[in-house]
Amino acid sequence: RANQATNIPAIYPNGFLPLIEPKVSDKSLTAGFRGVAGSWFWDVSTQYGDNEFEFNVTNSLNVSLGPNLPPNQTEFYAGTLGLDQLTLNVDLTRELEIGLAGPLNLALGLEARQEGYQIQAGEPNSYIDGGFPNQFGGRAAPGAQVFPGFRPSNEVDASRDSYAAYLDLEGDLADRFRLGLAVRFEDYDDFGSTCDYKLTARFQPVDQFVVRAAVSTGFRAPSLGQAFFSTVSTNFLAVGTQLVPFEVGTFPVASPVGRALGATALRPEESEHLSAGVVWNPTAAFELAADYYAIDISDRIVLSGNFTGPSVAPILALFNATGARFFTNAIDTETRGYDLRASYSMNLGSGTLGLSLGYNDTENKVVRVAPTPPQLAGLQEVLFDAIERRRVECGQPKDNLRLSADWNPGQAFVQLRGSRYGEYCLVDRQVVPQSFAEEWVADLEVGYRFAQFTVAIGAQNLTDAFPDRNLLPNSNAGIFTYPSSSPFGMNGRFVYGRIGFDF
């Protein structure tokens, strides 16, 4: 707003809305060879991928530079995140006759992977404290508003290597009964090794009906981003009945401020998975499937809550932050859910009409929360706070319904999609509890296929649906109109035309 300490009225007399306008570049290259040697099929491949995410902050300012140092700068290069990965795979497969009802499929292989992660600093004016006071004579917030740039102290160039081997066996133990077993061993040079398995079963008592089930374990090493990411950004947090902006720093667990706040080294996540389902296919035109799944994750990595207040202020002042958070193995979770899917096709006019329905219901529960470090006495409910709990348990719709119809009368085609998003809760900036009602969203595309061209027009969110508005106390006096966690966004209808060329 115009009269806030984070504004300079000489630049923005009516206040301003800062924007993050990223530039993303992504490239990848894959090459390989495959062939046959005796009874073995072999495949050797390598892949390299690289992604860069450049932060550009516009319609902003750095209050501490004042209105003339440099003259009215409102755009900043705030730095770049980079991620690259190089993998090498060797895979062998063959069939074995060992007296089962059918041949035993054998697959085995090796993988080597190298990952890299980088943070590049932004231009100095995006993060420095220029020393100019704010419009009320107090100390001005340093850095570009909404996203102060990465500092040289944030710069990272980290990498790690991992090596893996797997064995996969699958075959018909008896007529209509198939069993599979897979085992994978993996070793990380920073998080040690793991051995995980997957057991699958498939029973088909009659041609039209299949029963299937699987049980497995999982392992996920902390990503390099979770281990090394650091920055300072503006977060609006509820203080009493008001939303107050804080310059919240996200710090690596191994950093001096992370250690001072009691952060500990990240551990890998481990999980157990169970699923079971049926498929019924009474005719060639109709199929019905149902699946149930249960997933338990131990030592799940999440962002902590925002640590603010007098008890941590002396530590954070050294880093130009008024709040801090870090990644932590804070919780264990349970996920239970089921999927229902149906499809039907029929002749209609001069074409074929395909109808499909999908329904999902999922419930996530937090079943354990780690104790808050002793260095943060008095902030026991912050390590995994109410915001992060809502993000896990109700931040996304508990159920979703998908309907679709595809009609192809010759070279023309019509595609209609309908999505019903179930109820979900407000995650960020909650002053008073708030949930959002279910909502229907429809997409439509109509087109025509020529010999080498496809021409189409369409609309996403055809009916121009919007989520419910935030209640006034949760909206910062109307600034945050809609929930940022809306599953279908907050931009209304999107109309487009497209042309495709086949060659």
C-alpha positions as CSV (number, residue, x, y, z in Angstrom):
1,R,0.0,0.0,0.0
2,A,1.0,3.6,-0.5
3,N,1.4,4.3,3.2
4,Q,3.4,1.1,4.2
5,A,7.0,1.3,5.2
6,T,7.8,-1.0,2.2
7,N,6.8,1.6,-0.3
8,I,8.3,4.8,-1.6
9,P,5.4,7.2,-2.5
10,A,7.6,9.1,-4.9
11,I,7.9,6.0,-7.1
12,Y,4.5,4.4,-6.4
13,P,2.0,7.0,-5.1
14,N,-0.8,4.5,-5.2
15,G,1.2,1.5,-3.9
16,F,2.3,-1.4,-6.1
17,L,1.9,-5.1,-6.7
18,P,5.4,-6.7,-7.3
19,L,5.6,-9.6,-9.7
20,I,8.0,-12.5,-10.1
21,E,8.4,-13.1,-13.9
22,P,10.6,-16.2,-14.3
23,K,12.5,-17.2,-17.4
24,V,12.8,-21.0,-17.5
25,S,15.1,-22.9,-19.9
26,D,15.1,-26.7,-20.2
27,K,17.2,-29.0,-22.4
28,S,17.9,-32.7,-22.6
29,L,19.6,-35.2,-24.8
30,T,19.2,-39.0,-24.8
31,A,21.3,-41.5,-26.8
32,G,21.5,-45.3,-26.7
33,F,22.0,-48.6,-28.4
34,R,20.0,-51.8,-28.2
35,G,20.3,-55.3,-29.7
36,V,20.3,-59.0,-29.1
37,A,23.1,-61.3,-27.9
38,G,22.0,-64.9,-27.9
39,S,18.8,-65.2,-25.7
40,W,19.4,-61.7,-24.2
41,F,18.0,-58.4,-25.2
42,W,20.3,-55.6,-24.2
43,D,19.8,-51.8,-24.0
44,V,22.5,-49.2,-23.1
45,S,21.5,-45.6,-22.8
46,T,22.6,-42.3,-21.4
47,Q,20.6,-39.1,-20.8
48,Y,21.6,-35.6,-19.8
49,G,19.1,-32.9,-18.6
50,D,19.6,-29.3,-17.5
51,N,17.0,-26.8,-16.2
52,E,17.6,-23.2,-15.2
53,F,15.0,-21.0,-13.4
54,E,15.8,-17.3,-13.6
55,F,14.1,-15.0,-11.1
56,N,13.1,-11.6,-12.5
57,V,11.3,-9.3,-10.2
58,T,9.3,-6.4,-11.8
59,N,7.0,-3.7,-10.6
60,S,9.0,-3.6,-7.4
61,L,11.6,-1.6,-5.5
62,N,14.3,-1.8,-2.9
63,V,13.3,0.8,-0.3
64,S,16.8,0.9,1.2
65,L,18.1,2.4,-2.0
66,G,15.9,5.4,-1.7
67,P,14.1,7.1,-4.6
68,N,17.2,8.2,-6.5
69,L,19.9,5.5,-5.8
70,P,19.7,4.4,-8.6
71,P,16.9,6.5,-10.1
72,N,13.6,4.8,-9.5
73,Q,14.8,1.2,-10.2
74,T,11.7,-1.0,-10.3
75,E,13.1,-4.2,-12.0
76,F,15.7,-6.6,-10.7
77,Y,17.5,-9.7,-11.7
78,A,17.2,-11.8,-8.5
79,G,19.3,-14.8,-9.4
80,T,19.0,-18.3,-10.9
81,L,18.4,-21.8,-9.7
82,G,19.9,-24.6,-11.7
83,L,19.6,-28.4,-11.8
84,D,21.3,-31.0,-14.0
85,Q,21.4,-34.7,-14.1
86,L,23.4,-37.3,-16.0
87,T,22.4,-41.0,-16.0
88,L,23.8,-44.2,-17.6
89,N,21.7,-47.3,-17.8
90,V,22.5,-50.9,-18.8
91,D,19.4,-53.2,-19.0
92,L,19.3,-56.9,-19.9
93,T,16.1,-59.0,-20.4
94,R,15.3,-62.6,-21.4
95,E,12.8,-65.4,-21.0
96,L,13.5,-68.6,-19.1
97,E,11.7,-71.9,-19.2
98,I,11.8,-73.4,-15.7
99,G,8.6,-75.5,-15.7
100,L,6.0,-72.8,-14.9
101,A,2.7,-72.3,-16.7
102,G,4.6,-69.9,-19.0
103,P,8.0,-68.5,-19.5
104,L,9.7,-66.6,-16.6
105,N,10.6,-63.0,-17.6
106,L,14.0,-62.0,-16.2
107,A,15.3,-58.4,-16.2
108,L,18.3,-57.0,-14.5
109,G,20.3,-53.8,-14.9
110,L,22.7,-51.1,-13.5
111,E,22.3,-47.4,-13.3
112,A,24.8,-44.6,-12.5
113,R,23.5,-41.1,-11.8
114,Q,25.2,-37.7,-11.1
115,E,23.1,-34.8,-10.0
116,G,24.1,-31.1,-9.7
117,Y,22.4,-28.2,-8.1
118,Q,23.3,-24.5,-8.4
119,I,22.2,-21.1,-7.0
120,Q,23.6,-18.0,-8.7
121,A,23.4,-14.6,-7.0
122,G,21.3,-11.8,-8.3
123,E,22.4,-8.3,-9.1
124,P,23.5,-6.4,-5.9
125,N,20.6,-4.0,-5.9
126,S,18.2,-6.9,-5.6
127,Y,19.5,-7.8,-2.1
128,I,21.7,-5.1,-0.6
129,D,20.9,-2.8,2.2
130,G,21.4,0.7,0.7
131,G,21.1,2.4,4.1
132,F,18.3,4.8,3.0
133,P,15.5,5.0,5.7
134,N,11.9,4.2,4.9
135,Q,9.2,6.9,4.6
136,F,8.7,7.0,8.3
137,G,12.4,7.4,9.2
138,G,13.0,3.8,10.3
139,R,15.3,1.1,8.9
140,A,14.2,0.1,5.4
141,A,13.7,-3.5,4.4
142,P,16.7,-4.4,2.2
143,G,16.3,-6.1,-1.2
144,A,13.6,-6.2,-3.9
145,Q,10.1,-6.4,-2.5
146,V,8.4,-9.8,-2.7
147,F,11.6,-11.6,-3.5
148,P,15.0,-10.2,-2.4
149,G,17.7,-11.6,-4.7
150,F,20.0,-14.5,-3.9
151,R,23.1,-13.1,-2.2
152,P,26.7,-14.3,-2.8
153,S,26.3,-16.1,0.6
154,N,23.4,-18.1,-0.9
155,E,25.5,-19.4,-3.9
156,V,25.8,-23.1,-4.2
157,D,27.4,-25.6,-6.6
158,A,26.7,-29.0,-5.2
159,S,26.6,-32.5,-6.7
160,R,26.3,-36.1,-5.7
161,D,26.6,-39.5,-7.3
162,S,24.5,-42.7,-6.9
163,Y,24.7,-46.2,-8.2
164,A,22.0,-48.8,-8.4
165,A,21.3,-52.4,-9.4
166,Y,18.0,-54.2,-9.9
167,L,16.6,-57.6,-10.5
168,D,13.0,-58.2,-11.8
169,L,11.3,-61.7,-12.1
170,E,7.8,-62.2,-13.4
171,G,5.9,-65.2,-14.6
172,D,2.8,-67.4,-14.5
173,L,3.0,-69.7,-11.5
174,A,-0.2,-71.3,-12.7
175,D,-2.8,-70.8,-15.4
176,R,-4.4,-67.3,-14.8
177,F,-2.1,-66.5,-11.8
178,R,0.9,-64.3,-12.4
179,L,3.4,-63.3,-9.7
180,G,6.2,-60.7,-9.9
181,L,9.2,-59.8,-7.6
182,A,11.5,-56.9,-8.1
183,V,14.5,-55.9,-5.9
184,R,16.6,-52.7,-6.2
185,F,19.7,-51.7,-4.4
186,E,21.0,-48.1,-4.5
187,D,23.9,-46.3,-2.9
188,Y,24.2,-42.6,-2.5
189,D,27.6,-41.0,-1.7
190,D,25.9,-38.6,0.8
191,F,23.0,-40.6,2.3
192,G,24.2,-44.2,2.3
193,S,22.5,-47.2,0.7
194,T,19.0,-48.9,0.6
195,C,17.5,-52.1,-0.6
196,D,13.8,-52.0,-1.6
197,Y,11.4,-54.6,-3.0
198,K,8.1,-54.8,-4.9
199,L,5.8,-57.9,-5.0
200,T,2.9,-58.0,-7.4
201,A,0.2,-60.6,-8.1
202,R,-2.5,-60.9,-10.8
203,F,-5.3,-63.4,-10.9
204,Q,-7.7,-63.7,-13.8
205,P,-10.4,-66.3,-12.9
206,V,-12.3,-65.5,-16.1
207,D,-11.4,-63.6,-19.3
208,Q,-13.6,-60.6,-18.3
209,F,-12.4,-60.2,-14.7
210,V,-8.9,-59.5,-13.2
211,V,-7.8,-59.1,-9.5
212,R,-4.5,-57.5,-8.9
213,A,-2.4,-56.5,-5.8
214,A,1.0,-55.1,-4.9
215,V,3.1,-54.4,-1.9
216,S,6.4,-52.6,-1.9
217,T,8.8,-50.4,0.1
218,G,10.3,-47.1,-1.0
219,F,13.3,-44.8,-0.3
220,R,13.8,-41.2,-1.2
221,A,17.0,-39.4,-0.4
222,P,16.6,-35.6,0.3
223,S,16.9,-33.6,-2.9
224,L,19.9,-31.3,-3.3
225,G,17.5,-28.4,-3.3
226,Q,16.1,-29.5,0.1
227,A,19.7,-29.8,1.4
228,F,21.2,-26.6,0.0
229,F,18.4,-24.0,-0.9
230,S,18.5,-20.7,0.9
231,T,16.8,-17.3,0.3
232,V,14.8,-14.6,2.0
233,S,11.3,-13.7,0.8
234,T,8.2,-11.9,2.1
235,N,5.6,-14.0,3.8
236,F,2.3,-12.7,5.3
237,L,1.7,-14.4,8.7
238,A,-1.2,-14.1,11.0
239,V,-0.4,-12.1,14.2
240,G,-3.6,-12.0,16.3
241,T,-6.3,-10.8,13.9
242,Q,-3.9,-9.1,11.5
243,L,-1.7,-10.3,8.5
244,V,1.8,-9.0,9.0
245,P,4.6,-9.2,6.4
246,F,7.8,-10.9,7.6
247,E,11.1,-11.2,5.7
248,V,11.4,-15.0,6.2
249,G,14.7,-16.7,5.4
250,T,14.9,-20.3,4.3
251,F,18.2,-21.7,5.5
252,P,20.0,-25.0,4.8
253,V,20.2,-27.3,7.8
254,A,24.0,-27.2,7.7
255,S,24.2,-23.4,7.7
256,P,25.3,-21.5,10.8
257,V,21.7,-20.0,11.3
258,G,20.2,-23.5,10.7
259,R,22.4,-25.0,13.4
260,A,21.8,-22.1,15.7
261,L,18.0,-22.8,15.4
262,G,18.5,-26.5,16.1
263,A,18.2,-27.9,12.6
264,T,19.6,-31.4,12.2
265,A,21.0,-33.2,9.1
266,L,18.2,-34.5,6.8
267,R,17.5,-38.2,6.7
268,P,16.0,-40.1,3.8
269,E,12.3,-40.8,3.7
270,E,11.2,-44.4,3.8
271,S,7.8,-45.7,2.8
272,E,5.6,-48.7,2.6
273,H,3.0,-49.2,-0.2
274,L,0.0,-51.5,-0.5
275,S,-2.5,-51.5,-3.3
276,A,-5.3,-53.8,-4.6
277,G,-7.8,-53.6,-7.3
278,V,-10.1,-55.2,-9.8
279,V,-10.8,-54.8,-13.5
280,W,-14.1,-55.9,-15.2
281,N,-14.3,-55.9,-18.9
282,P,-17.7,-57.5,-19.8
283,T,-17.7,-56.3,-23.4
284,A,-15.1,-54.8,-25.8
285,A,-16.8,-51.5,-25.4
286,F,-17.0,-51.2,-21.6
287,E,-14.4,-51.4,-18.9
288,L,-14.7,-50.7,-15.1
289,A,-11.7,-50.6,-12.7
290,A,-11.4,-50.0,-9.0
291,D,-8.2,-49.7,-6.9
292,Y,-7.4,-49.1,-3.2
293,Y,-4.1,-47.9,-1.9
294,A,-2.4,-47.3,1.4
295,I,0.9,-45.4,1.7
296,D,2.9,-44.9,4.9
297,I,5.8,-42.5,4.9
298,S,8.3,-42.2,7.7
299,D,10.6,-39.1,8.3
300,R,8.8,-37.1,5.6
301,I,10.7,-34.0,4.7
302,V,8.7,-30.7,4.9
303,L,9.4,-27.1,5.4
304,S,9.2,-26.0,9.1
305,G,6.9,-23.3,10.2
306,N,8.1,-19.7,10.3
307,F,10.1,-19.0,13.4
308,T,9.6,-15.4,14.4
309,G,9.6,-13.3,17.6
310,P,11.9,-12.0,20.3
311,S,13.5,-15.5,21.1
312,V,15.0,-15.8,17.6
313,A,15.3,-12.1,16.6
314,P,19.0,-11.8,17.7
315,I,20.0,-14.8,15.6
316,L,18.0,-13.6,12.5
317,A,19.1,-10.0,12.7
318,L,22.6,-11.1,11.5
319,F,20.9,-12.3,8.2
320,N,18.6,-9.4,7.5
321,A,15.6,-11.6,8.3
322,T,12.7,-11.3,10.7
323,G,11.7,-15.0,10.4
324,A,13.3,-18.3,9.5
325,R,12.5,-21.8,8.4
326,F,14.3,-24.9,7.2
327,F,13.6,-28.3,5.8
328,T,13.2,-31.0,8.4
329,N,12.2,-34.7,8.8
330,A,9.3,-33.5,10.9
331,I,6.5,-35.9,10.3
332,D,5.2,-39.4,9.5
333,T,2.1,-39.6,7.3
334,E,-0.6,-42.1,6.3
335,T,-2.4,-41.9,3.0
336,R,-5.5,-43.9,2.2
337,G,-7.5,-43.7,-0.9
338,Y,-9.2,-45.3,-3.9
339,D,-9.7,-44.8,-7.6
340,L,-12.8,-45.7,-9.7
341,R,-12.6,-45.6,-13.5
342,A,-15.1,-46.5,-16.2
343,S,-15.0,-46.2,-20.0
344,Y,-17.5,-46.9,-22.8
345,S,-17.4,-46.4,-26.5
346,M,-20.2,-46.5,-29.1
347,N,-21.0,-45.5,-32.6
348,L,-22.7,-42.2,-33.0
349,G,-23.6,-40.7,-36.4
350,S,-20.6,-41.1,-38.7
351,G,-18.1,-41.4,-35.8
352,T,-17.2,-43.0,-32.5
353,L,-18.2,-41.5,-29.1
354,G,-15.9,-42.4,-26.2
355,L,-17.1,-41.7,-22.7
356,S,-15.0,-42.0,-19.5
357,L,-15.4,-41.4,-15.8
358,G,-12.8,-41.2,-13.1
359,Y,-13.2,-40.6,-9.4
360,N,-10.6,-40.4,-6.7
361,D,-10.9,-40.1,-2.9
362,T,-7.7,-39.6,-0.8
363,E,-7.2,-38.8,2.8
364,N,-3.8,-37.8,4.3
365,K,-3.1,-37.9,8.0
366,V,-0.1,-36.7,10.0
367,V,0.5,-39.5,12.6
368,R,3.8,-38.2,14.2
369,V,5.4,-34.8,14.7
370,A,9.0,-34.5,15.7
371,P,9.8,-32.5,18.9
372,T,10.9,-28.9,18.5
373,P,14.7,-28.4,19.1
374,P,15.5,-27.1,22.6
375,Q,17.1,-24.0,21.1
376,L,13.5,-22.9,20.2
377,A,12.0,-23.1,23.6
378,G,8.6,-21.4,23.6
379,L,8.0,-22.2,19.9
380,Q,7.0,-25.8,20.3
381,E,4.1,-25.6,17.8
382,V,6.2,-24.0,15.1
383,L,8.4,-26.9,13.8
384,F,5.4,-28.3,12.1
385,D,2.8,-25.6,12.5
386,A,-0.9,-25.3,11.6
387,I,-0.1,-23.9,8.2
388,E,2.0,-26.9,7.2
389,R,-0.5,-29.4,8.7
390,R,-3.3,-27.9,6.6
391,R,-1.0,-28.1,3.6
392,V,-0.7,-31.9,4.1
393,E,-4.1,-32.8,5.4
394,C,-6.6,-30.6,3.7
395,G,-4.8,-28.2,1.3
396,Q,-5.9,-30.2,-1.7
397,P,-9.4,-31.5,-2.5
398,K,-10.1,-34.8,-0.7
399,D,-12.0,-36.1,-3.8
400,N,-12.1,-35.4,-7.5
401,L,-14.4,-36.4,-10.3
402,R,-13.4,-36.4,-14.0
403,L,-15.8,-36.8,-16.9
404,S,-14.9,-36.8,-20.6
405,A,-16.5,-37.3,-24.0
406,D,-14.6,-37.6,-27.3
407,W,-16.4,-37.7,-30.6
408,N,-14.6,-38.3,-33.9
409,P,-17.0,-38.0,-36.9
410,G,-14.4,-38.6,-39.6
411,Q,-11.7,-35.9,-39.7
412,A,-13.5,-33.6,-37.3
413,F,-13.3,-34.1,-33.6
414,V,-14.9,-32.7,-30.4
415,Q,-13.4,-33.1,-26.9
416,L,-15.3,-32.2,-23.8
417,R,-13.9,-32.5,-20.3
418,G,-15.6,-31.9,-16.9
419,S,-13.8,-31.8,-13.6
420,R,-15.4,-31.5,-10.1
421,Y,-12.9,-30.5,-7.4
422,G,-14.0,-31.3,-3.9
423,E,-13.8,-29.2,-0.7
424,Y,-10.4,-28.0,0.5
425,C,-9.1,-25.6,3.2
426,L,-7.2,-22.3,3.2
427,V,-3.5,-23.0,3.7
428,D,-1.7,-19.7,3.9
429,R,-2.6,-16.5,5.7
430,Q,-5.4,-17.9,7.8
431,V,-6.7,-15.6,10.5
432,V,-10.0,-17.3,10.8
433,P,-10.7,-21.0,9.7
434,Q,-11.9,-21.2,6.2
435,S,-12.8,-24.0,3.7
436,F,-13.8,-23.7,0.0
437,A,-16.7,-25.4,-1.6
438,E,-16.6,-27.9,-4.4
439,E,-16.4,-26.5,-7.9
440,W,-17.0,-27.7,-11.5
441,V,-14.7,-26.7,-14.3
442,A,-15.3,-27.6,-18.0
443,D,-12.9,-27.7,-21.0
444,L,-13.9,-27.9,-24.7
445,E,-12.0,-28.3,-27.9
446,V,-13.3,-28.5,-31.5
447,G,-11.0,-29.2,-34.4
448,Y,-10.4,-30.7,-37.9
449,R,-7.6,-32.9,-39.1
450,F,-6.4,-32.3,-42.7
451,A,-3.8,-34.4,-44.4
452,Q,-0.9,-32.9,-42.6
453,F,-2.5,-30.1,-40.5
454,T,-4.7,-30.1,-37.4
455,V,-6.6,-26.9,-36.7
456,A,-8.5,-26.5,-33.4
457,I,-10.1,-23.9,-31.1
458,G,-10.9,-24.4,-27.5
459,A,-11.5,-23.1,-24.0
460,Q,-10.1,-24.1,-20.7
461,N,-12.5,-23.3,-17.8
462,L,-15.3,-22.8,-20.3
463,T,-17.8,-21.5,-17.8
464,D,-15.3,-18.9,-16.3
465,A,-15.5,-20.5,-12.8
466,F,-13.6,-18.9,-9.9
467,P,-12.9,-20.3,-6.4
468,D,-14.7,-18.8,-3.4
469,R,-13.2,-15.5,-2.2
470,N,-11.1,-15.4,0.9
471,L,-12.9,-14.1,3.9
472,L,-12.0,-10.5,4.6
473,P,-9.7,-11.2,7.7
474,N,-7.8,-13.7,5.5
475,S,-7.5,-11.4,2.5
476,N,-5.3,-8.7,4.0
477,A,-8.1,-6.2,3.5
478,G,-8.9,-7.5,0.1
479,I,-5.4,-7.7,-1.4
480,F,-5.4,-11.6,-1.5
481,T,-8.8,-12.1,-3.1
482,Y,-8.6,-15.8,-3.8
483,P,-6.9,-18.8,-2.2
484,S,-3.4,-19.5,-3.6
485,S,-4.0,-23.2,-3.3
486,S,-7.0,-23.3,-5.6
487,P,-6.7,-26.5,-7.6
488,F,-7.9,-24.8,-10.8
489,G,-6.2,-21.4,-10.4
490,M,-7.8,-18.0,-10.2
491,N,-7.6,-16.7,-13.7
492,G,-11.0,-17.8,-15.1
493,R,-11.6,-18.7,-18.7
494,F,-8.7,-19.3,-21.1
495,V,-9.6,-19.3,-24.9
496,Y,-7.1,-20.5,-27.5
497,G,-6.6,-21.6,-31.1
498,R,-3.9,-24.0,-32.2
499,I,-2.4,-25.3,-35.5
500,G,-0.5,-28.6,-35.6
501,F,1.7,-29.9,-38.5
502,D,2.7,-33.5,-39.0
503,F,5.9,-34.3,-40.9
